[in-house]
Amino acid sequence: MAKISLRDKFSEFSEHWTPKVIAEINDYQFKLVKIAGDFVWHEHEETDEAFIVIEGSMRIEFEDYPTVEISEGEMYVVPRGVRHKPCAKEECRVMLVEPKGTVNTGASPGDLTAPNDDWV
Amino acid sequence: MAKISLRDKFSEFSEHWTPKVIAEINDYQFKLVKIAGDFVWHEHEETDEAFIVIEGSMRIEFEDYPTVEISEGEMYVVPRGVRHKPCAKEECRVMLVEPKGTVNTGASPGDLTAPNDDWV
């Protein structure tokens, strides 16, 4: 029952591509992630995924759609099953909203697969 | 598959206490609401509710807990079943995240009950 400061939570980690859970409603989680460079192509077979840019700018590339650029104060929903690749030229701070248990690399596990349910 | 600007969406309505849906993931919705003054005491029997302050400051009063003040860049989760009253001295812009179908006045319908699933 404590309020959550996004700025404070972002200050508690520095790694890139490792989503940190900051809050939960029912079986959904709010995660903060710092991104820089290119992520891996992947899709989430079981869920849509919301990206909300808190600071900076990022791009989401798609196989069959034009690349989307989202900046601070903008959000984007990647539909379930849609293959995508997040990337950012410079460090970008993002909040993700998705069901508990969603793995960052979806159906493409690899070196960038982060621990799940990792709270900060 | 279009990006969503919170600022643009907020510019499309001026009423207070009428949440407007801007995005959906699975069966959850992201809603923007402008609040000012006092809302009604209510609880949501079936769900937790996330408040994310986008601009300004607001308070959430509780019957059995201290009042919480949340400002821009802060969020708060009201657990299911917890009776609460949102309020704001000056207009505050908030994003709510909750399951589709959640009514703004929860178990206390009245004059401030807003249309549900009202997109902007």
gemmi code that builds the backbone of each chain (N, CA, C; Angstrom):
import gemmi

chains = {
    "A": [
        ("MET", (0.829, -1.210, 0.000), (0.000, 0.000, 0.000), (0.868, 1.268, 0.000)),
        ("ALA", (2.074, 1.186, -0.544), (2.928, 2.377, -0.628), (2.925, 2.906, -2.061)),
        ("LYS", (3.056, 4.229, -2.191), (3.112, 4.755, -3.545), (4.459, 4.414, -4.170)),
        ("ILE", (4.489, 4.432, -5.485), (5.666, 3.986, -6.231), (6.142, 5.124, -7.111)),
        ("SER", (7.409, 5.512, -6.941), (7.997, 6.552, -7.791), (8.759, 5.884, -8.923)),
        ("LEU", (8.371, 6.165, -10.150), (9.069, 5.541, -11.289), (10.533, 5.959, -11.297)),
        ("ARG", (10.788, 7.250, -11.011), (12.168, 7.741, -11.011), (13.025, 6.991, -9.982)),
        ("ASP", (12.476, 6.837, -8.767), (13.219, 6.112, -7.729), (13.484, 4.671, -8.140)),
        ("LYS", (12.480, 4.048, -8.712), (12.642, 2.636, -9.107), (13.682, 2.498, -10.226)),
        ("PHE", (13.658, 3.449, -11.185), (14.668, 3.395, -12.259), (16.079, 3.561, -11.696)),
        ("SER", (16.204, 4.293, -10.582), (17.547, 4.552, -10.032), (18.133, 3.309, -9.365)),
        ("GLU", (17.309, 2.281, -9.187), (17.768, 1.101, -8.451), (18.419, 0.026, -9.325)),
        ("PHE", (18.493, 0.280, -10.630), (19.184, -0.696, -11.482), (19.744, 0.029, -12.706)),
        ("SER", (20.746, -0.595, -13.324), (21.362, 0.065, -14.479), (21.448, -0.841, -15.705)),
        ("GLU", (21.239, -2.141, -15.525), (21.359, -3.062, -16.663), (20.314, -2.744, -17.735)),
        ("HIS", (20.657, -3.096, -18.947), (19.720, -2.961, -20.058), (18.990, -4.283, -20.321)),
        ("TRP", (17.778, -4.171, -20.784), (16.978, -5.326, -21.237), (16.623, -6.295, -20.118)),
        ("THR", (16.596, -5.803, -18.881), (16.203, -6.668, -17.760), (14.991, -6.054, -17.059)),
        ("PRO", (13.789, -6.407, -17.471), (12.587, -5.797, -16.883), (12.482, -6.095, -15.382)),
        ("LYS", (12.188, -5.027, -14.626), (12.043, -5.141, -13.172), (10.590, -4.845, -12.806)),
        ("VAL", (9.975, -5.736, -12.078), (8.576, -5.550, -11.679), (8.502, -4.500, -10.574)),
        ("ILE", (7.584, -3.544, -10.726), (7.393, -2.528, -9.676), (5.996, -2.568, -9.070)),
        ("ALA", (5.051, -3.207, -9.736), (3.683, -3.253, -9.206), (2.909, -4.349, -9.918)),
        ("GLU", (1.798, -4.729, -9.279), (0.986, -5.832, -9.795), (-0.476, -5.481, -9.593)),
        ("ILE", (-1.313, -5.695, -10.588), (-2.767, -5.673, -10.360), (-3.310, -7.015, -10.821)),
        ("ASN", (-3.959, -7.705, -9.926), (-4.474, -9.047, -10.229), (-3.317, -9.887, -10.765)),
        ("ASP", (-3.428, -10.409, -11.967), (-2.339, -11.229, -12.505), (-1.558, -10.491, -13.601)),
        ("TYR", (-1.588, -9.168, -13.556), (-0.815, -8.349, -14.503), (0.286, -7.609, -13.753)),
        ("GLN", (1.397, -7.354, -14.455), (2.513, -6.666, -13.815), (2.928, -5.414, -14.584)),
        ("PHE", (3.424, -4.436, -13.828), (4.055, -3.233, -14.363), (5.554, -3.431, -14.181)),
        ("LYS", (6.304, -3.295, -15.277), (7.747, -3.531, -15.237), (8.466, -2.328, -15.817)),
        ("LEU", (9.584, -1.970, -15.213), (10.441, -0.923, -15.786), (11.621, -1.597, -16.470)),
        ("VAL", (12.011, -1.030, -17.607), (13.175, -1.570, -18.296), (13.949, -0.419, -18.932)),
        ("LYS", (15.269, -0.508, -18.848), (16.145, 0.426, -19.561), (16.636, -0.290, -20.800)),
        ("ILE", (16.480, 0.336, -21.943), (16.895, -0.333, -23.177), (17.898, 0.535, -23.921)),
        ("ALA", (18.788, -0.128, -24.643), (19.775, 0.567, -25.481), (20.302, -0.444, -26.480)),
        ("GLY", (20.430, -0.013, -27.722), (20.872, -0.937, -28.761), (19.708, -1.769, -29.274)),
        ("ASP", (20.037, -2.935, -29.811), (19.018, -3.790, -30.442), (18.667, -4.972, -29.551)),
        ("PHE", (17.387, -5.257, -29.433), (16.942, -6.473, -28.754), (16.843, -7.581, -29.804)),
        ("VAL", (16.331, -8.726, -29.419), (16.187, -9.841, -30.369), (14.773, -9.861, -30.950)),
        ("TRP", (14.675, -10.360, -32.147), (13.355, -10.596, -32.734), (12.627, -11.642, -31.904)),
        ("HIS", (11.380, -11.375, -31.578), (10.599, -12.358, -30.818), (9.118, -12.015, -30.904)),
        ("GLU", (8.291, -12.940, -30.453), (6.868, -12.658, -30.333), (6.367, -13.291, -29.032)),
        ("HIS", (5.252, -12.768, -28.540), (4.611, -13.355, -27.358), (3.348, -14.056, -27.850)),
        ("GLU", (3.372, -15.366, -27.765), (2.270, -16.128, -28.370), (0.980, -16.028, -27.585)),
        ("GLU", (1.087, -15.672, -26.293), (-0.088, -15.742, -25.424), (-0.633, -14.384, -25.017)),
        ("THR", (0.033, -13.292, -25.402), (-0.418, -12.010, -24.847), (-0.030, -10.808, -25.700)),
        ("ASP", (-0.887, -9.778, -25.638), (-0.515, -8.444, -26.086), (0.504, -7.887, -25.088)),
        ("GLU", (1.222, -6.826, -25.497), (2.238, -6.237, -24.613), (2.207, -4.718, -24.800)),
        ("ALA", (2.110, -3.988, -23.679), (2.072, -2.524, -23.762), (3.434, -1.933, -23.428)),
        ("PHE", (3.899, -1.013, -24.279), (5.123, -0.232, -24.057), (4.714, 1.215, -23.779)),
        ("ILE", (5.168, 1.770, -22.671), (4.918, 3.181, -22.366), (6.283, 3.829, -22.157)),
        ("VAL", (6.627, 4.803, -23.000), (7.955, 5.412, -22.886), (7.922, 6.490, -21.793)),
        ("ILE", (8.777, 6.308, -20.802), (8.848, 7.245, -19.671), (9.892, 8.329, -19.936)),
        ("GLU", (10.989, 7.954, -20.592), (12.040, 8.933, -20.900), (12.829, 8.453, -22.103)),
        ("GLY", (13.049, 9.345, -23.064), (13.820, 8.984, -24.251), (12.919, 8.562, -25.407)),
        ("SER", (13.536, 7.886, -26.361), (12.834, 7.417, -27.554), (13.267, 6.001, -27.883)),
        ("MET", (12.366, 5.225, -28.435), (12.696, 3.876, -28.858), (11.975, 3.572, -30.172)),
        ("ARG", (12.422, 2.514, -30.824), (11.748, 2.052, -32.024), (11.309, 0.610, -31.818)),
        ("ILE", (10.233, 0.243, -32.462), (9.837, -1.163, -32.515), (9.751, -1.533, -33.997)),
        ("GLU", (10.591, -2.487, -34.395), (10.580, -2.954, -35.784), (9.675, -4.176, -35.891)),
        ("PHE", (9.036, -4.295, -37.049), (8.149, -5.424, -37.326), (8.548, -6.067, -38.642)),
        ("GLU", (8.197, -7.325, -38.800), (8.501, -7.995, -40.071), (7.565, -7.531, -41.176)),
        ("ASP", (6.319, -7.286, -40.807), (5.312, -7.030, -41.849), (4.680, -5.649, -41.762)),
        ("TYR", (5.185, -4.795, -40.882), (4.621, -3.453, -40.712), (5.760, -2.449, -40.658)),
        ("PRO", (5.452, -1.166, -40.902), (6.499, -0.140, -40.771), (6.980, -0.032, -39.321)),
        ("THR", (8.235, 0.348, -39.158), (8.797, 0.588, -37.829), (8.034, 1.721, -37.143)),
        ("VAL", (7.824, 1.577, -35.841), (7.152, 2.608, -35.055), (8.177, 3.250, -34.133)),
        ("GLU", (8.191, 4.587, -34.077), (9.054, 5.266, -33.108), (8.180, 5.863, -32.025)),
        ("ILE", (8.471, 5.542, -30.767), (7.686, 6.106, -29.664), (8.612, 6.824, -28.693)),
        ("SER", (8.129, 7.964, -28.222), (8.923, 8.829, -27.356), (8.174, 9.071, -26.053)),
        ("GLU", (8.848, 9.775, -25.159), (8.283, 10.099, -23.840), (6.825, 10.553, -23.959)),
        ("GLY", (5.960, 9.941, -23.159), (4.549, 10.314, -23.180), (3.740, 9.598, -24.247)),
        ("GLU", (4.380, 8.637, -24.907), (3.653, 7.856, -25.914), (3.663, 6.379, -25.526)),
        ("MET", (2.650, 5.657, -26.023), (2.607, 4.223, -25.759), (2.245, 3.457, -27.028)),
        ("TYR", (2.477, 2.163, -26.959), (2.202, 1.310, -28.114), (1.852, -0.087, -27.609)),
        ("VAL", (0.891, -0.707, -28.271), (0.514, -2.079, -27.919), (0.930, -3.010, -29.062)),
        ("VAL", (1.806, -3.960, -28.734), (2.167, -5.002, -29.701), (1.192, -6.162, -29.511)),
        ("PRO", (0.410, -6.471, -30.545), (-0.567, -7.555, -30.401), (0.111, -8.919, -30.228)),
        ("ARG", (-0.607, -9.809, -29.583), (-0.056, -11.157, -29.379), (0.302, -11.786, -30.721)),
        ("GLY", (1.417, -12.505, -30.706), (1.801, -13.239, -31.904), (2.530, -12.430, -32.960)),
        ("VAL", (2.616, -11.112, -32.750), (3.275, -10.268, -33.762), (4.777, -10.188, -33.465)),
        ("ARG", (5.571, -10.638, -34.412), (7.022, -10.667, -34.248), (7.542, -9.235, -34.282)),
        ("HIS", (8.387, -8.881, -33.310), (8.854, -7.499, -33.207), (10.255, -7.459, -32.611)),
        ("LYS", (10.927, -6.333, -32.855), (12.275, -6.126, -32.292), (12.366, -4.714, -31.747)),
        ("PRO", (12.390, -4.568, -30.417), (12.592, -3.242, -29.824), (14.052, -2.814, -29.977)),
        ("CYS", (14.268, -1.518, -30.134), (15.637, -1.003, -30.171), (15.644, 0.475, -29.801)),
        ("ALA", (16.820, 0.965, -29.438), (16.955, 2.368, -29.049), (18.372, 2.812, -29.330)),
        ("LYS", (18.526, 3.962, -30.006), (19.876, 4.475, -30.292), (20.574, 4.871, -29.008)),
        ("GLU", (19.823, 5.571, -28.136), (20.367, 5.959, -26.827), (19.483, 5.367, -25.755)),
        ("GLU", (20.000, 5.292, -24.530), (19.229, 4.655, -23.459), (17.832, 5.247, -23.369)),
        ("CYS", (16.849, 4.389, -23.268), (15.446, 4.787, -23.186), (14.828, 4.049, -22.007)),
        ("ARG", (13.981, 4.774, -21.261), (13.335, 4.182, -20.079), (11.871, 3.908, -20.397)),
        ("VAL", (11.478, 2.671, -20.182), (10.175, 2.202, -20.647), (9.443, 1.491, -19.513)),
        ("MET", (8.121, 1.635, -19.472), (7.290, 0.799, -18.604), (6.533, -0.181, -19.484)),
        ("LEU", (6.603, -1.448, -19.102), (5.850, -2.503, -19.783), (4.674, -2.915, -18.914)),
        ("VAL", (3.549, -3.229, -19.530), (2.420, -3.809, -18.798), (2.022, -5.084, -19.523)),
        ("GLU", (1.996, -6.181, -18.777), (1.724, -7.485, -19.391), (1.407, -8.493, -18.295)),
        ("PRO", (0.852, -9.642, -18.666), (0.517, -10.631, -17.642), (1.759, -11.134, -16.911)),
        ("LYS", (1.605, -11.389, -15.627), (2.661, -12.027, -14.847), (3.104, -13.290, -15.566)),
        ("GLY", (4.402, -13.511, -15.613), (4.910, -14.711, -16.269), (5.386, -14.471, -17.687)),
        ("THR", (5.099, -13.275, -18.246), (5.551, -12.986, -19.603), (7.073, -12.876, -19.617)),
        ("VAL", (7.714, -13.619, -20.496), (9.179, -13.622, -20.597), (9.600, -12.582, -21.633)),
        ("ASN", (10.683, -11.832, -21.328), (11.043, -10.699, -22.199), (11.334, -11.117, -23.641)),
        ("THR", (11.924, -12.297, -23.815), (12.246, -12.737, -25.171), (11.145, -13.617, -25.788)),
        ("GLY", (10.027, -13.742, -25.109), (8.890, -14.474, -25.655), (9.265, -15.867, -26.111)),
        ("ALA", (8.947, -16.156, -27.384), (9.167, -17.492, -27.934), (10.579, -17.671, -28.476)),
        ("SER", (11.492, -16.725, -28.178), (12.868, -16.815, -28.694), (13.885, -16.699, -27.563)),
        ("PRO", (13.927, -17.681, -26.660), (14.857, -17.602, -25.529), (16.305, -17.569, -26.005)),
        ("GLY", (17.154, -16.856, -25.226), (18.570, -16.752, -25.607), (19.333, -15.959, -24.568)),
        ("ASP", (20.470, -15.400, -25.005), (21.344, -14.679, -24.082), (20.643, -13.518, -23.391)),
        ("LEU", (19.683, -12.910, -24.063), (19.020, -11.727, -23.488), (17.779, -12.081, -22.677)),
        ("THR", (17.479, -13.345, -22.525), (16.336, -13.726, -21.689), (16.632, -13.342, -20.237)),
        ("ALA", (15.755, -12.547, -19.653), (15.981, -12.030, -18.304), (15.227, -12.866, -17.282)),
        ("PRO", (15.691, -12.832, -16.019), (14.939, -13.500, -14.959), (13.509, -12.954, -14.934)),
        ("ASN", (12.557, -13.817, -14.666), (11.166, -13.386, -14.633), (10.775, -13.040, -13.197)),
        ("ASP", (9.789, -12.178, -13.069), (9.235, -11.818, -11.760), (10.314, -11.247, -10.841)),
        ("ASP", (11.194, -10.436, -11.421), (12.336, -9.832, -10.711), (11.916, -8.428, -10.251)),
        ("TRP", (11.616, -8.285, -8.958), (11.097, -7.013, -8.426), (12.226, -6.058, -8.055)),
        ("VAL", (11.946, -4.796, -8.145), (12.886, -3.776, -7.701), (12.144, -2.818, -6.797)),
    ],
    "B": [
        ("MET", (-2.674, -0.603, -34.560), (-1.209, -0.651, -34.630), (-0.627, 0.772, -34.732)),
        ("ALA", (-1.338, 1.773, -34.230), (-0.807, 3.135, -34.243), (-0.305, 3.494, -32.841)),
        ("LYS", (0.746, 4.336, -32.797), (1.198, 4.747, -31.474), (0.191, 5.719, -30.873)),
        ("ILE", (0.221, 5.833, -29.552), (-0.774, 6.624, -28.827), (-0.053, 7.700, -28.029)),
        ("SER", (-0.415, 8.941, -28.265), (0.156, 10.048, -27.494), (-0.793, 10.392, -26.353)),
        ("LEU", (-0.299, 10.296, -25.129), (-1.165, 10.615, -23.974), (-1.612, 12.070, -24.047)),
        ("ARG", (-0.692, 12.958, -24.406), (-1.024, 14.379, -24.493), (-2.150, 14.627, -25.519)),
        ("ASP", (-2.017, 14.013, -26.689), (-3.061, 14.189, -27.711), (-4.399, 13.647, -27.223)),
        ("LYS", (-4.366, 12.495, -26.587), (-5.615, 11.890, -26.119), (-6.258, 12.761, -25.032)),
        ("PHE", (-5.438, 13.310, -24.121), (-5.990, 14.193, -23.073), (-6.640, 15.433, -23.696)),
        ("SER", (-6.120, 15.862, -24.850), (-6.658, 17.091, -25.455), (-8.036, 16.866, -26.077)),
        ("GLU", (-8.448, 15.620, -26.159), (-9.709, 15.320, -26.842), (-10.934, 15.337, -25.928)),
        ("PHE", (-10.742, 15.607, -24.640), (-11.901, 15.703, -23.751), (-11.566, 16.635, -22.597)),
        ("SER", (-12.598, 17.183, -21.975), (-12.349, 18.124, -20.879), (-13.126, 17.776, -19.616)),
        ("GLU", (-14.093, 16.887, -19.697), (-14.897, 16.553, -18.516), (-14.035, 15.914, -17.433)),
        ("HIS", (-14.480, 16.081, -16.212), (-13.813, 15.427, -15.078), (-14.518, 14.116, -14.722)),
        ("TRP", (-13.729, 13.179, -14.207), (-14.253, 11.915, -13.668), (-14.915, 11.031, -14.716)),
        ("THR", (-14.515, 11.195, -15.996), (-15.075, 10.328, -17.044), (-13.921, 9.618, -17.744)),
        ("PRO", (-13.546, 8.440, -17.269), (-12.397, 7.734, -17.852), (-12.635, 7.396, -19.326)),
        ("LYS", (-11.616, 7.677, -20.135), (-11.674, 7.411, -21.574), (-10.643, 6.341, -21.917)),
        ("VAL", (-11.081, 5.301, -22.569), (-10.172, 4.210, -22.934), (-9.288, 4.655, -24.091)),
        ("ILE", (-7.977, 4.396, -23.974), (-7.059, 4.729, -25.072), (-6.358, 3.499, -25.638)),
        ("ALA", (-6.358, 2.403, -24.894), (-5.664, 1.201, -25.375), (-6.137, -0.006, -24.589)),
        ("GLU", (-5.871, -1.172, -25.162), (-6.338, -2.419, -24.559), (-5.251, -3.459, -24.736)),
        ("ILE", (-4.955, -4.231, -23.694), (-4.141, -5.444, -23.882), (-4.952, -6.602, -23.322)),
        ("ASN", (-5.195, -7.580, -24.166), (-6.032, -8.714, -23.761), (-7.349, -8.158, -23.224)),
        ("ASP", (-7.700, -8.473, -21.976), (-8.965, -7.964, -21.437), (-8.736, -6.840, -20.417)),
        ("TYR", (-7.600, -6.155, -20.532), (-7.313, -5.015, -19.660), (-7.311, -3.725, -20.482)),
        ("GLN", (-7.686, -2.627, -19.831), (-7.739, -1.356, -20.550), (-6.889, -0.280, -19.859)),
        ("PHE", (-6.355, 0.612, -20.695), (-5.679, 1.831, -20.252), (-6.661, 2.971, -20.467)),
        ("LYS", (-6.928, 3.733, -19.402), (-7.912, 4.809, -19.477), (-7.273, 6.099, -18.995)),
        ("LEU", (-7.602, 7.204, -19.651), (-7.179, 8.514, -19.173), (-8.364, 9.176, -18.495)),
        ("VAL", (-8.082, 9.879, -17.399), (-9.148, 10.606, -16.704), (-8.587, 11.915, -16.167)),
        ("LYS", (-9.371, 12.984, -16.298), (-9.042, 14.264, -15.665), (-9.882, 14.360, -14.404)),
        ("ILE", (-9.221, 14.628, -13.287), (-9.970, 14.682, -12.039), (-9.772, 16.034, -11.382)),
        ("ALA", (-10.783, 16.466, -10.645), (-10.710, 17.718, -9.877), (-11.814, 17.663, -8.845)),
        ("GLY", (-11.481, 18.085, -7.624), (-12.465, 18.020, -6.546), (-12.512, 16.624, -5.957)),
        ("ASP", (-13.653, 16.291, -5.359), (-13.801, 15.014, -4.650), (-14.624, 14.026, -5.452)),
        ("PHE", (-14.159, 12.800, -5.522), (-14.960, 11.732, -6.115), (-15.813, 11.106, -5.002)),
        ("VAL", (-16.498, 10.023, -5.292), (-17.327, 9.351, -4.281), (-16.549, 8.190, -3.664)),
        ("TRP", (-16.878, 7.895, -2.413), (-16.335, 6.693, -1.776), (-16.851, 5.476, -2.528)),
        ("HIS", (-15.958, 4.565, -2.826), (-16.383, 3.332, -3.505), (-15.285, 2.287, -3.384)),
        ("GLU", (-15.632, 1.064, -3.752), (-14.615, 0.008, -3.858), (-14.929, -0.822, -5.089)),
        ("HIS", (-13.895, -1.514, -5.575), (-14.071, -2.434, -6.694), (-13.942, -3.847, -6.133)),
        ("GLU", (-15.057, -4.544, -6.156), (-15.078, -5.842, -5.468), (-14.301, -6.916, -6.223)),
        ("GLU", (-14.111, -6.713, -7.528), (-13.551, -7.786, -8.351), (-12.130, -7.533, -8.814)),
        ("THR", (-11.572, -6.347, -8.513), (-10.264, -6.071, -9.126), (-9.444, -5.042, -8.355)),
        ("ASP", (-8.125, -5.195, -8.451), (-7.196, -4.127, -8.094), (-7.304, -3.039, -9.161)),
        ("GLU", (-6.809, -1.837, -8.832), (-6.888, -0.719, -9.785), (-5.588, 0.084, -9.686)),
        ("ALA", (-4.960, 0.340, -10.838), (-3.707, 1.106, -10.849), (-3.966, 2.549, -11.259)),
        ("PHE", (-3.423, 3.483, -10.480), (-3.439, 4.916, -10.780), (-2.014, 5.338, -11.127)),
        ("ILE", (-1.833, 5.950, -12.282), (-0.525, 6.494, -12.664), (-0.739, 7.979, -12.945)),
        ("VAL", (-0.079, 8.849, -12.170), (-0.290, 10.287, -12.367), (0.595, 10.779, -13.517)),
        ("ILE", (-0.050, 11.340, -14.526), (0.663, 11.837, -15.710), (1.001, 13.320, -15.547)),
        ("GLU", (0.129, 14.074, -14.905), (0.380, 15.514, -14.693), (-0.408, 15.978, -13.480)),
        ("GLY", (0.241, 16.724, -12.581), (-0.448, 17.233, -11.398), (-0.282, 16.320, -10.194)),
        ("SER", (-1.161, 16.518, -9.221), (-1.128, 15.749, -7.982), (-2.542, 15.354, -7.591)),
        ("MET", (-2.664, 14.207, -6.961), (-3.978, 13.775, -6.476), (-3.801, 13.084, -5.134)),
        ("ARG", (-4.904, 12.932, -4.434), (-4.894, 12.182, -3.179), (-5.868, 11.016, -3.301)),
        ("ILE", (-5.555, 9.951, -2.586), (-6.518, 8.856, -2.441), (-6.737, 8.674, -0.943)),
        ("GLU", (-7.986, 8.893, -0.516), (-8.327, 8.709, 0.900), (-8.850, 7.291, 1.104)),
        ("PHE", (-8.573, 6.760, 2.299), (-9.027, 5.414, 2.670), (-9.733, 5.477, 4.007)),
        ("GLU", (-10.590, 4.520, 4.239), (-11.270, 4.481, 5.537), (-10.339, 4.010, 6.643)),
        ("ASP", (-9.464, 3.080, 6.306), (-8.670, 2.434, 7.355), (-7.168, 2.641, 7.207)),
        ("TYR", (-6.761, 3.489, 6.269), (-5.338, 3.732, 6.050), (-5.106, 5.232, 5.897)),
        ("PRO", (-3.867, 5.667, 6.070), (-3.576, 7.095, 5.848), (-3.792, 7.479, 4.378)),
        ("THR", (-4.165, 8.725, 4.168), (-4.314, 9.255, 2.809), (-2.972, 9.188, 2.076)),
        ("VAL", (-3.032, 8.864, 0.782), (-1.825, 8.811, -0.050), (-1.877, 9.969, -1.034)),
        ("GLU", (-0.769, 10.690, -1.177), (-0.697, 11.730, -2.205), (0.242, 11.243, -3.291)),
        ("ILE", (-0.222, 11.261, -4.527), (0.640, 10.834, -5.638), (0.708, 11.947, -6.684)),
        ("SER", (1.918, 12.132, -7.192), (2.195, 13.221, -8.137), (2.759, 12.652, -9.426)),
        ("GLU", (2.963, 13.553, -10.376), (3.493, 13.169, -11.689), (4.671, 12.199, -11.556)),
        ("GLY", (4.601, 11.102, -12.290), (5.685, 10.123, -12.249), (5.554, 9.110, -11.129)),
        ("GLU", (4.435, 9.160, -10.429), (4.202, 8.193, -9.346), (2.951, 7.374, -9.655)),
        ("MET", (2.910, 6.170, -9.076), (1.722, 5.332, -9.261), (1.318, 4.682, -7.949)),
        ("TYR", (0.099, 4.172, -7.948), (-0.431, 3.551, -6.731), (-1.415, 2.471, -7.143)),
        ("VAL", (-1.390, 1.363, -6.411), (-2.353, 0.287, -6.677), (-3.327, 0.193, -5.506)),
        ("VAL", (-4.607, 0.384, -5.791), (-5.643, 0.189, -4.780), (-6.097, -1.267, -4.870)),
        ("PRO", (-5.901, -2.035, -3.789), (-6.276, -3.456, -3.852), (-7.795, -3.644, -3.967)),
        ("ARG", (-8.181, -4.750, -4.528), (-9.616, -5.037, -4.681), (-10.294, -4.996, -3.315)),
        ("GLY", (-11.498, -4.461, -3.312), (-12.295, -4.467, -2.095), (-11.968, -3.355, -1.111)),
        ("VAL", (-10.934, -2.581, -1.379), (-10.544, -1.507, -0.447), (-11.306, -0.222, -0.795)),
        ("ARG", (-12.086, 0.262, 0.145), (-12.904, 1.451, -0.068), (-11.987, 2.676, -0.131)),
        ("HIS", (-12.189, 3.501, -1.158), (-11.287, 4.640, -1.354), (-12.032, 5.796, -1.989)),
        ("LYS", (-11.449, 6.981, -1.843), (-12.021, 8.188, -2.457), (-10.901, 9.001, -3.086)),
        ("PRO", (-10.841, 9.036, -4.412), (-9.850, 9.882, -5.084), (-10.285, 11.350, -5.011)),
        ("CYS", (-9.319, 12.247, -4.926), (-9.631, 13.674, -4.975), (-8.408, 14.454, -5.418)),
        ("ALA", (-8.651, 15.686, -5.867), (-7.558, 16.543, -6.336), (-7.960, 17.993, -6.120)),
        ("LYS", (-7.048, 18.772, -5.524), (-7.336, 20.205, -5.321), (-7.429, 20.925, -6.655)),
        ("GLU", (-6.464, 20.626, -7.532), (-6.473, 21.210, -8.873), (-6.521, 20.079, -9.890)),
        ("GLU", (-6.900, 20.413, -11.115), (-7.055, 19.346, -12.110), (-5.789, 18.496, -12.202)),
        ("CYS", (-5.991, 17.209, -12.208), (-4.891, 16.247, -12.276), (-5.205, 15.251, -13.397)),
        ("ARG", (-4.174, 14.890, -14.145), (-4.346, 13.960, -15.272), (-3.772, 12.604, -14.909)),
        ("VAL", (-4.596, 11.597, -15.025), (-4.264, 10.276, -14.494), (-4.500, 9.209, -15.562)),
        ("MET", (-3.649, 8.181, -15.559), (-3.938, 6.985, -16.358), (-4.317, 5.863, -15.407)),
        ("LEU", (-5.422, 5.205, -15.703), (-5.879, 4.046, -14.940), (-5.603, 2.787, -15.761)),
        ("VAL", (-5.242, 1.711, -15.077), (-5.136, 0.414, -15.742), (-5.963, -0.571, -14.931)),
        ("GLU", (-6.895, -1.228, -15.605), (-7.816, -2.134, -14.915), (-8.518, -3.013, -15.941)),
        ("PRO", (-9.187, -4.073, -15.478), (-9.854, -4.954, -16.449), (-10.978, -4.225, -17.177)),
        ("LYS", (-11.148, -4.563, -18.444), (-12.280, -4.086, -19.222), (-13.567, -4.360, -18.435)),
        ("GLY", (-14.455, -3.390, -18.412), (-15.718, -3.575, -17.693), (-15.733, -2.965, -16.312)),
        ("THR", (-14.552, -2.527, -15.816), (-14.506, -1.907, -14.495), (-15.235, -0.564, -14.542)),
        ("VAL", (-16.197, -0.383, -13.641), (-16.987, 0.851, -13.595), (-16.312, 1.831, -12.633)),
        ("ASN", (-16.284, 3.119, -13.006), (-15.503, 4.089, -12.219), (-15.963, 4.190, -10.760)),
        ("THR", (-17.266, 4.057, -10.530), (-17.772, 4.165, -9.152), (-17.907, 2.806, -8.472)),
        ("GLY", (-17.402, 1.745, -9.098), (-17.382, 0.419, -8.487), (-18.743, 0.009, -7.968)),
        ("ALA", (-18.780, -0.336, -6.665), (-20.002, -0.841, -6.046), (-20.907, 0.282, -5.537)),
        ("SER", (-20.614, 1.530, -5.899), (-21.419, 2.672, -5.435), (-21.897, 3.512, -6.613)),
        ("PRO", (-22.780, 2.977, -7.448), (-23.254, 3.737, -8.608), (-23.992, 4.998, -8.191)),
        ("GLY", (-23.913, 6.042, -9.030), (-24.572, 7.311, -8.695), (-24.352, 8.319, -9.795)),
        ("ASP", (-24.474, 9.602, -9.439), (-24.387, 10.666, -10.436), (-23.046, 10.666, -11.169)),
        ("LEU", (-21.993, 10.230, -10.508), (-20.662, 10.288, -11.123), (-20.302, 9.006, -11.880)),
        ("THR", (-21.226, 8.060, -11.937), (-20.953, 6.852, -12.716), (-20.836, 7.227, -14.196)),
        ("ALA", (-19.701, 6.892, -14.785), (-19.430, 7.287, -16.175), (-19.751, 6.135, -17.122)),
        ("PRO", (-20.007, 6.468, -18.390), (-20.194, 5.409, -19.389), (-18.962, 4.516, -19.413)),
        ("ASN", (-19.181, 3.235, -19.585), (-18.060, 2.303, -19.604), (-17.604, 2.080, -21.042)),
        ("ASP", (-16.338, 1.686, -21.190), (-15.786, 1.349, -22.503), (-15.939, 2.515, -23.490)),
        ("ASP", (-15.699, 3.732, -22.981), (-15.846, 4.966, -23.771), (-14.464, 5.360, -24.298)),
        ("TRP", (-14.223, 5.107, -25.578), (-12.890, 5.332, -26.164), (-12.715, 6.771, -26.627)),
        ("VAL", (-11.495, 7.219, -26.602), (-11.164, 8.536, -27.136), (-9.971, 8.391, -28.071)),
    ],
}
model = gemmi.Model(1)
for chain_id, residues in chains.items():
    chain = gemmi.Chain(chain_id)
    for i, (resn, *xyz) in enumerate(residues, 1):
        res = gemmi.Residue()
        res.name, res.seqid = resn, gemmi.SeqId(i, " ")
        for name, pos in zip(("N", "CA", "C"), xyz):
            atom = gemmi.Atom()
            atom.name, atom.element = name, gemmi.Element(name[0])
            atom.pos, atom.b_iso = gemmi.Position(*pos), 0.0
            res.add_atom(atom)
        chain.add_residue(res)
    model.add_chain(chain)
structure = gemmi.Structure()
structure.add_model(model)
structure.setup_entities()
